[in-house]
Amino acid sequence: MSVLQVNNVPDELLERIRLRARTERRTLEEEVVLLLQRALDEMRRREDVSSVLSSIDRHRIKLPPGSPDSVELLRADRDR
């Protein structure tokens, strides 16, 4: 397993991580690794969601300007 050294960690941040580790009954090192894993997993999840939304947007039918509004068309259809 590799070693990672992090310099210039703000005291307040280090204390928050220590407190969280103690509360969860983990070592400081275990807590830092877990926090890094969760942060990266969350970033990947957001990138995946963003990718799906971009794909939807690329495949969306683009109507020309002045096309009727779908909400108005639905209301007109209901009123018939």
For each residue, the residues with C-beta under 8 A, 3 or more apart:
1:
2:
3:
4:
5:
6: 9
7:
8:
9: 6 13 14
10: 13 14
11: 14 15
12: 15 16
13: 9 10 16 17
14: 9 10 11 17 18
15: 11 12 18 19
16: 12 13 19 20
17: 13 14 20 21 28 31 32 35
18: 14 15 21 22 28 31
19: 15 16 22 23
20: 16 17 23 24 31
21: 17 18 24 26 27 28 30 31
22: 18 19 25
23: 19 20
24: 20 21 31
25: 22
26: 21 30 31 34
27: 21 30 31
28: 17 18 21 31 32
29: 32 33
30: 21 26 27 33 34
31: 17 18 20 21 24 26 27 28 34 35
32: 17 28 29 35 36
33: 29 30 36 37
34: 26 30 31 37 38
35: 17 31 32 38 39
36: 32 33 39 40
37: 33 34 40 41
38: 34 35 41 42
39: 35 36 42 43
40: 36 37 43 44
41: 37 38 44 45
42: 38 39 45 46
43: 39 40 46 47
44: 40 41 47 48
45: 41 42 48 49
46: 42 43 49 50
47: 43 44 50 51
48: 44 45 51 52
49: 45 46 52 53
50: 46 47 53 54
51: 47 48 54 55
52: 48 49 55 56
53: 49 50 56 57
54: 50 51 57 58
55: 51 52 58 59
56: 52 53 59 60
57: 53 54 60
58: 54 55
59: 55 56
60: 56 57
61:
62:
63: 67
64: 67
65:
66:
67: 63 64
68: 72 73
69: 72 73
70: 73 74
71: 74 75
72: 68 69 75 76
73: 68 69 70 76 77
74: 70 71 77 78
75: 71 72 78 79
76: 72 73 79 80
77: 73 74 80
78: 74 75
79: 75 76
80: 76 77
